[in-house]
Amino acid sequence: MSSRDVAYTVHPALGGVDISSDPTVLDPNFLTVGDNVEFLEGGQRKKRLGTQIYSTSTGNTNPTYLVSSSTPVRAVTDFWRYGASLTPVQNVLSVAGGSIYRSTGDGKWTAATATSSFGAAANVQTVITLAGDYAVISDESATPISYDQTTLAGPSTGSAWPRFTATSYHLNRLFMWGISTAPSHVNYSAASNIFDSTGSDAGNFPVGV
């Protein structure tokens, strides 16, 4: 006849107490499948956060898509602007097809440009760079344009940005490269004035030549 009693052996603690390892770090053998996981600096595993799905319909209370499934979304970024207030205002910007869209974070999109009026409607390389209080938007086929959450604008006549496919904002200057007319050069704007790319304080330098 079997017994309900089960022998349980207690072994002495060996090795002391481990107070140096992060308690969220798992032994490799404890994780066999990790499809939705981010690996942090200390080796910790964390569930990857989700994303929201937006719609162009202003009256849609259950957003589904930014645009139709046949229209390529070329760039998306989160744009916070302080302006004259200590409370920042959020816009989510995207370039889809030939239009620039904005959203205030409510899941609904509004076209900031007239339909199909910016760049190529095809899937071309497009960048949105946050530069001070502006978002600068460029692709390889259109003159770059800036957006301040209210107005789309470009540099004044005579100071036009070159067409670029990559850019960075650093030390109050806008650095632009991937320029079709000068692929081995990096152009930069004047200090504290991203709209001046041809004045005495602006310039360019060669890279890899």
LOSE-870229 format. One record per residue: residue in three letters; x, y, z of N, C-alpha, C, O in turn. Coordinates in pm, whole numbers, padded with zeros to 5 digits, always signed. Atoms other than C-alpha are relative to their C-alpha. Layout:
residues N
ALAXYZXYZXYZXYZ ...
This chain:
residues 209
MET+00085-00119+00000+00000+00000+00000+00089+00124+00000+00181+00135+00081 SER-00083-00120+00008+00144+00340-00100-00027+00094+00117-00136+00093+00175 SER+00011-00091-00112+00204+00604+00163-00019+00142-00053+00031+00177-00159 ARG+00015-00140+00034+00096+00968+00152+00117+00084+00048+00127+00203+00015 ASP-00116-00071-00052+00415+01063+00330+00111+00002-00105+00144-00101-00163 VAL-00109-00015+00096+00693+01199+00106+00121+00054+00074+00113+00153+00147 ALA-00124-00044-00066+01051+01232+00225+00048+00130-00063+00053+00141-00186 TYR-00050-00129+00048+01185+01589+00196+00132+00027+00069+00137+00040+00191 THR-00135-00018-00054+01559+01643+00240+00042+00145-00009+00032+00205-00116 VAL-00048-00136-00004+01695+01982+00344+00152-00002+00005+00212-00058+00096 HIS-00146-00004+00005+02055+02048+00241+00050+00130+00063-00022+00230+00064 PRO-00055-00123-00058+02279+02301+00412+00024+00105-00108+00056+00070-00222 ALA-00023-00108+00096+02310+02642+00242+00147+00007-00036+00233+00008+00052 LEU-00139-00005+00046+02624+02658+00031+00021+00128-00080-00066+00168-00157 GLY-00035-00115+00081+02791+02965-00113-00042+00134+00058-00006+00237+00000 GLY+00039-00127-00059+02638+03230+00113-00117+00064-00072-00185+00000-00152 VAL+00110-00075+00058+02388+03498+00012+00052+00088-00113+00150+00160-00096 ASP-00041-00080+00115+02415+03660-00333-00073+00134+00007-00193+00141-00019 ILE+00061-00132-00010+02354+04032-00282+00045+00092-00115+00008+00210-00118 SER-00053-00083+00108+02531+04154-00598-00080-00011-00129-00080+00082-00209 SER+00074+00019+00124+02309+04011-00873-00136+00066+00008-00202+00065+00112 ASP+00133-00059+00008+01999+04194-00985-00104-00112+00008-00094-00210-00067 PRO+00098+00108-00015+01699+03986-00874-00085-00023-00125-00152-00126-00137 THR+00080+00018+00122+01536+04042-01214+00079-00070-00110+00024-00098-00217 VAL-00080+00069+00100+01824+03873-01398-00029-00151+00011-00012-00211+00117 LEU+00033+00142+00002+01720+03522-01500+00118-00080-00049+00198-00034-00130 ASP-00097+00093+00054+01943+03228-01554-00038-00030-00145-00157-00043-00175 PRO+00034+00025+00141+01969+03162-01931-00093-00119-00020-00174-00119-00113 ASN+00083+00118+00017+01804+02823-01882-00146+00025+00037-00233-00057+00006 PHE+00137-00029-00042+01492+02989-01737-00083+00065-00111-00204+00081-00095 LEU+00071-00069+00107+01402+03160-02067+00027-00073-00131+00134-00060-00189 THR-00016+00077+00123+01347+02936-02366-00060+00071-00120-00012+00054-00233 VAL+00063-00075+00108+01118+03163-02572-00020+00143+00047-00082+00165+00152 GLY+00015-00140-00038+01134+03544-02562-00024+00085-00122+00067+00154-00168 ASP+00031-00071+00124+00959+03696-02861-00040+00145+00024-00034+00226-00069 ASN+00050-00134-00026+00830+04011-02690+00074+00060+00119+00013+00111+00213 VAL-00084-00033-00115+01121+04097-02462+00107+00101-00041+00163+00091-00150 GLU-00113-00090+00016+01368+04383-02432+00108-00038+00099+00078-00072+00214 PHE-00113+00033-00088+01715+04316-02286+00063+00130+00046+00112+00208-00037 LEU-00051-00125-00055+01829+04596-02054+00150-00008+00023+00212-00112+00003 GLU-00145-00010-00011+02182+04711-01976+00059-00104+00095+00167-00157+00070 GLY-00053+00094-00098+02224+04483-01674-00033-00144-00029-00009-00231+00055 GLY+00037+00137+00033+02098+04174-01854-00143-00035+00037-00185-00149+00015 GLN+00137+00028-00039+01743+04207-01723-00089-00016-00124-00061+00040-00230 ARG+00099+00012+00105+01449+04102-01936-00124+00080+00040-00167+00077+00156 LYS+00119-00079-00027+01150+04332-01965-00094-00013-00118-00050-00015-00233 LYS+00099+00010+00107+00828+04300-02162+00007+00124-00089+00006+00237-00039 ARG-00001-00112+00094+00841+04515-02474-00135+00071+00004-00240+00008+00005 LEU+00123-00078-00004+00589+04799-02464-00072-00007-00133-00010-00034-00236 GLY+00081+00006+00121+00309+04810-02716-00001+00134-00073+00063+00230-00029 THR+00013-00121+00078+00224+05071-02977-00147+00028-00026-00232-00062-00018 GLN+00136-00037+00034-00088+05262-03067-00017+00004-00150+00079+00027-00224 ILE+00032-00004+00141-00259+05248-03404-00092+00119-00024-00190+00137+00049 TYR+00074-00123+00025-00394+05570-03554-00085-00009-00126-00072-00102-00207 SER+00086-00009+00118-00651+05668-03813-00003+00142-00050+00015+00235+00028 THR+00016-00134+00054-00694+05964-04049-00141+00052+00022-00165+00172+00004 SER+00140-00043-00017-01066+05974-03973-00016+00077+00130+00010+00023+00237 THR+00014-00082-00121-01139+06260-03731-00117-00045+00086-00124-00012+00204 GLY+00116+00043-00076-01465+06098-03627+00006-00145+00043-00091-00198+00097 ASN-00012+00142-00031-01335+05747-03576+00039-00017+00147+00147+00026+00188 THR-00029+00019-00142-01354+05650-03208+00076-00129+00025+00117-00156+00138 ASN-00076+00124-00011-01184+05317-03274+00103-00003-00113+00084-00075-00211 PRO-00094-00017+00110-00877+05409-03484+00058-00132-00048+00081-00223+00031 THR-00055+00123+00056-00741+05146-03718+00129+00026-00077+00232-00032-00045 TYR-00117-00021+00083-00498+05279-03979+00031+00148-00017-00058+00233-00009 LEU-00039-00137+00030-00299+05594-04050-00059+00041-00134-00127+00143-00145 VAL+00054-00022+00133-00387+05577-04418-00035-00137-00056-00025-00237+00015 SER+00035+00129+00058-00499+05306-04656+00122-00090-00004+00236-00043-00004 SER-00109+00096-00006-00291+04990-04656+00092+00008-00121+00204-00044-00117 SER-00082-00012+00120-00161+05077-05005+00090+00123+00002+00172+00141-00088 THR-00080-00123-00009-00005+05408-04892+00117-00021+00096+00094-00051+00213 PRO-00114+00024-00089+00350+05380-04752+00018+00111+00101+00013+00229+00066 VAL-00036-00096-00104+00425+05551-04420+00152+00011-00002+00222-00088+00021 ARG-00142-00016+00026+00770+05698-04476+00080+00044+00122+00201+00023+00127 ALA-00072-00046-00120+00856+05850-04135-00103+00033+00108-00214+00077+00079 VAL+00084-00031-00115+00708+05891-03785+00090+00050+00112+00198-00005+00134 THR-00077-00045-00117+00831+06091-03485-00092+00067+00100-00202+00110+00067 ASP+00073-00064-00110+00713+06231-03151+00061+00138+00022+00180+00148+00051 PHE-00050-00138+00002+00745+06612-03145-00063+00077+00116-00183+00107+00115 TRP+00045-00080-00114+00719+06802-02813+00060+00140-00014+00179+00154-00044 ARG-00047-00138+00015+00744+07182-02821-00043+00083+00121-00160+00082+00160 TYR+00030-00084-00115+00767+07421-02526-00052+00137-00042-00148+00187+00018 GLY+00041-00135+00037+00736+07754-02705+00023+00095+00116+00131+00095+00176 ALA-00011-00097-00109+00670+08029-02448-00054-00054+00131-00058+00019+00231 SER+00061+00059-00120+00515+07791-02195+00091-00106+00059+00172-00168-00010 LEU-00076+00106-00065+00667+07558-01939-00068-00135-00014-00014-00237+00028 THR+00071+00125+00026+00411+07297-02038+00014-00035-00148-00038+00038-00232 PRO-00021+00032+00142+00514+07120-02362-00129-00049-00066-00218-00105-00001 VAL+00112+00045+00081+00266+07048-02638+00049-00112-00090+00154-00100-00154 GLN-00041+00116+00079+00281+06711-02811-00068-00002-00136-00188+00022-00148 ASN+00050+00037+00132+00243+06643-03180+00071-00128-00041+00192-00140-00022 VAL-00061+00114+00066+00303+06308-03343-00005+00030-00150-00112+00055-00205 LEU-00008-00032+00142+00422+06369-03699+00028-00125-00081+00098-00216-00036 SER-00028+00110+00091+00423+06131-03991-00003+00052-00142-00071+00150-00174 VAL+00006-00026+00143+00488+06141-04361-00052-00127-00065+00010-00233-00054 ALA+00062+00116+00065+00262+05908-04557-00040+00038-00140-00109+00138-00161 GLY+00026-00036+00137+00239+05903-04931+00065+00132-00031+00185+00149-00008 GLY-00053-00132+00030+00280+06263-05044-00048+00106+00095-00052+00223+00058 SER+00053-00097-00096+00143+06428-04729+00071-00011+00134+00125-00116+00169 ILE-00049-00005-00137+00262+06532-04383-00122+00005+00091-00211+00089+00072 TYR+00113+00007-00092+00021+06441-04102+00046+00036+00141+00162+00017+00177 ARG-00026-00030-00140-00001+06559-03741-00112-00058+00085-00226-00071+00041 SER+00098+00046-00097-00175+06421-03436+00036+00057+00135+00154+00070+00168 THR-00025-00052-00134-00214+06564-03087+00007-00111+00103+00006-00085+00224 GLY-00010+00114-00091-00189+06215-02938-00133-00063+00033-00140-00151+00118 ASP+00133+00055-00028-00562+06141-02944-00035-00115-00094-00148-00165-00091 GLY+00025+00110+00091-00527+05873-03211-00056+00042-00133-00084-00043-00218 LYS+00058-00048+00125-00658+06093-03491+00102+00086-00074+00179+00160-00012 TRP-00097-00072+00081-00458+06242-03779-00066+00111-00079-00182+00100-00120 THR+00043-00111+00084-00492+06573-03962+00112+00031-00097+00229+00038-00057 ALA-00102-00033+00099-00310+06657-04284+00050+00142+00024-00029+00236+00027 ALA-00061-00132-00016-00068+06945-04227+00030+00063-00135+00052+00184-00144 THR-00022-00049+00135-00014+06976-04602-00124-00029-00084-00209-00110-00046 ALA+00103+00038+00096-00249+06975-04894+00031-00141-00049+00147-00183-00050 THR-00018+00139+00041-00300+06622-05024+00107-00011-00108+00105+00062-00207 SER-00106+00032+00097+00006+06486-05208+00080+00123-00042+00110+00142-00160 SER-00074-00120+00034+00194+06814-05186+00141+00002+00057+00211+00102+00046 PHE-00136+00003-00052+00515+06703-05017+00073-00122-00055+00035-00236-00029 GLY-00089+00106+00042+00783+06500-05189-00066-00106-00085-00172-00085-00145 ALA+00049+00111+00080+00734+06170-05357-00101-00081+00078-00088-00098+00199 ALA+00098+00086-00066+00434+05955-05282+00053-00142+00016-00007-00223+00086 ALA-00058+00133-00007+00655+05651-05324+00078-00019+00130+00093+00075+00208 ASN-00071+00034-00123+00851+05478-05051+00146+00041-00013+00233-00044-00036 VAL-00137-00051+00008+01164+05700-05056+00048+00033+00141-00032+00054+00232 GLN-00058-00028-00131+01400+05766-04768-00042+00137+00047-00024+00236-00024 THR+00054-00124-00055+01248+06034-04545+00046+00014+00144+00046-00083+00219 VAL-00046-00023-00137+01377+06193-04224-00077+00116+00062-00110+00213-00006 ILE+00057-00109-00079+01215+06406-03954+00096+00024+00116+00118-00065+00198 THR-00099-00032-00102+01466+06581-03730-00051+00112+00089-00098+00215+00039 LEU+00041-00104-00094+01381+06779-03415+00118+00095+00019+00225+00056+00065 ALA-00106-00101-00005+01583+07101-03427-00053+00122+00073-00121+00206+00013 GLY+00052-00110-00080+01509+07344-03146-00151-00013+00013-00201-00117+00057 ASP+00146+00002-00008+01140+07432-03162-00064-00041-00132-00182-00015-00154 TYR+00051+00038+00131+01101+07289-03513+00024-00148-00028+00116-00210+00026 ALA-00024+00131+00059+01065+06957-03685+00035+00026-00146-00044+00087-00218 VAL-00045-00019+00137+01261+06955-04011-00022-00130-00075+00025-00236-00033 ILE+00041+00120+00074+01126+06713-04272+00062+00006-00139+00055+00108-00207 SER-00067+00003+00129+01317+06606-04582-00006-00140-00059-00003-00239+00013 ASP-00024+00126+00070+01326+06335-04843+00088+00031-00120+00127+00146-00141 GLU-00097-00019+00108+01544+06284-05148-00059+00067-00124+00012+00092-00221 SER+00063-00057+00119+01292+06438-05387-00060+00138+00021-00100+00202-00076 ALA+00068-00127-00027+01156+06750-05214+00089+00095+00078+00178+00052+00151 THR-00070-00099-00080+01290+07074-05073-00041-00016+00146-00161-00022+00174 PRO+00034+00019-00142+01310+07031-04690-00094+00110+00049-00096+00221-00004 ILE+00098-00094-00055+01042+07200-04485-00001-00014+00152+00030-00120+00205 SER+00005+00003-00146+01002+07290-04117-00145+00011+00046-00232+00059-00026 TYR+00135-00005-00058+00699+07260-03890+00013+00035+00147+00094-00024+00219 ASP-00006-00044-00140+00639+07436-03557-00131-00030+00075-00165+00040+00170 GLN+00129+00042-00053+00307+07261-03473-00114+00091-00046-00230+00068-00013 THR+00102-00088+00055+00125+07545-03651+00019+00023-00149-00076+00014-00226 THR-00027-00043+00137+00295+07642-03976+00111-00082-00062+00211-00114+00002 LEU-00106+00061+00080+00493+07464-04244+00074+00111-00073+00011+00197-00135 ALA-00077-00107+00062+00776+07682-04373+00138-00050-00037+00188-00148+00020 GLY-00137+00028+00039+01113+07670-04543+00086+00120+00025+00034+00223+00068 PRO-00088-00116-00016+01418+07899-04528-00041+00111-00094-00112+00087-00192 SER+00030-00113+00086+01390+08244-04678+00073-00013-00133+00168-00090-00145 THR-00060+00004+00133+01478+08301-05042+00150+00028+00008+00193+00124+00071 GLY-00145-00017+00000+01850+08261-05099+00070-00079+00108+00193-00089+00109 SER-00060+00079-00108+01903+08046-04791-00055-00142+00004-00055-00206+00109 ALA+00067+00130+00005+01735+07727-04906+00091-00112+00046+00210-00115+00015 TRP-00074+00120-00037+01842+07402-04748+00026-00085-00124-00056-00085-00217 PRO-00017+00098+00107+01996+07148-04982-00092-00119+00026-00139-00138+00138 ARG+00077+00123-00021+01803+06827-05036+00092-00103+00065+00196-00138+00009 PHE-00085+00093-00073+01941+06582-04783-00081-00122+00042-00204-00117+00048 THR+00067+00123-00043+01863+06228-04668+00035-00037+00143-00013-00138+00194 ALA-00033+00024-00141+02015+06247-04319+00038+00133+00063+00095+00220-00002 THR-00030-00127-00067+02052+06520-04061+00005-00021+00151-00044-00120+00204 SER-00008+00004-00145+02127+06591-03696+00006+00143+00052+00063+00231-00012 TYR-00002-00131-00064+02077+06887-03463+00098-00006+00115+00080-00085+00209 HIS-00108+00007-00100+02387+06957-03253+00056+00139+00022+00087+00210-00073 LEU-00056-00130-00037+02513+07266-03066-00070+00114-00075-00006+00205-00126 ASN+00083-00104+00062+02226+07476-03207+00021+00015-00150-00015+00117-00208 ARG-00016-00001+00145+02320+07392-03564-00067-00123-00060-00076-00228+00003 LEU+00057+00112+00074+02150+07173-03821+00106-00052-00096+00150+00020-00186 PHE-00099+00063+00086+02397+06932-03984-00074-00088-00101-00160-00168-00064 MET+00070+00070+00107+02287+06788-04319+00099-00076-00087+00204-00022-00125 TRP-00085+00076+00090+02439+06511-04528-00087-00094-00084-00209-00096-00071 GLY+00077+00077+00097+02341+06261-04794-00056+00093-00106-00170+00077-00150 ILE+00042-00102+00095+02324+06554-05036+00036-00046-00142+00151-00081-00168 SER-00022+00054+00133+02285+06455-05401+00106+00078-00077+00182+00020-00155 THR-00096-00082+00073+02493+06746-05530+00140-00003+00060+00237+00036-00005 ALA-00131+00006-00067+02775+06690-05278-00002-00117+00098-00005-00095+00219 PRO+00016+00116-00088+02759+06333-05142+00111-00018+00102+00092-00089+00201 SER-00111+00017-00094+03097+06361-04967+00013+00117+00096+00114+00130+00165 HIS-00006-00116-00087+03013+06682-04779-00111-00001+00104-00219-00055+00082 VAL+00100-00025-00103+02830+06769-04458-00020+00150+00006+00074+00225+00031 ASN+00033-00143-00012+02655+07106-04462-00050+00030+00140-00109-00057+00205 TYR+00051-00038-00131+02576+07295-04144-00055+00142-00005-00007+00226-00081 SER+00064-00131-00004+02356+07593-04063+00075+00094+00094+00170+00053+00161 ALA-00056-00096-00095+02444+07907-03871-00040-00038+00142-00142-00104+00162 ALA+00030+00028-00140+02453+07882-03491-00128+00070+00040-00146+00190+00015 SER+00128-00054-00051+02108+07930-03336-00092+00049-00110-00187+00122-00083 ASN+00089-00037+00110+01953+07976-03680+00005-00111-00105+00084-00105-00199 ILE-00002+00114+00092+01876+07651-03860-00043+00040-00140-00019-00034-00236 PHE+00051-00041+00130+01717+07849-04145+00107+00069-00086+00085+00094-00204 ASP-00109-00063+00075+02048+08010-04246+00104-00106-00035+00184-00145+00050 SER-00096+00102+00042+02245+07757-04447+00098+00051-00104+00177-00026-00159 THR-00089-00057+00100+02428+07996-04681+00077+00122+00049+00161+00174-00024 GLY-00066-00119-00051+02544+08285-04458+00142-00024+00043+00195-00134+00028 SER-00142+00005-00036+02890+08360-04324+00029-00099+00112+00140-00150+00123 ASP-00021+00093-00111+02839+08140-04015-00037-00143-00036-00015-00234+00043 ALA+00031+00133+00049+02715+07842-04219+00115-00050-00086+00205+00027-00119 GLY-00107+00052+00083+02933+07613-04424-00014-00148-00023-00121-00205-00005 ASN-00002+00144+00023+03033+07258-04510+00142-00049+00015+00237+00030+00011 PHE-00133+00059-00007+03322+07019-04471-00006-00137-00067-00110-00204-00064 PRO+00000+00131+00067+03429+06707-04665+00017-00114+00099+00075-00098+00206 VAL-00013+00122-00083+03407+06357-04521+00049-00113-00091-00013-00142-00194 GLY-00048+00117+00071+03610+06064-04645+00057+00029-00136+00050-00057-00224 VAL-00062-00030+00129+03785+06243-04931+00144+00047+00023+00214+00078-00073 
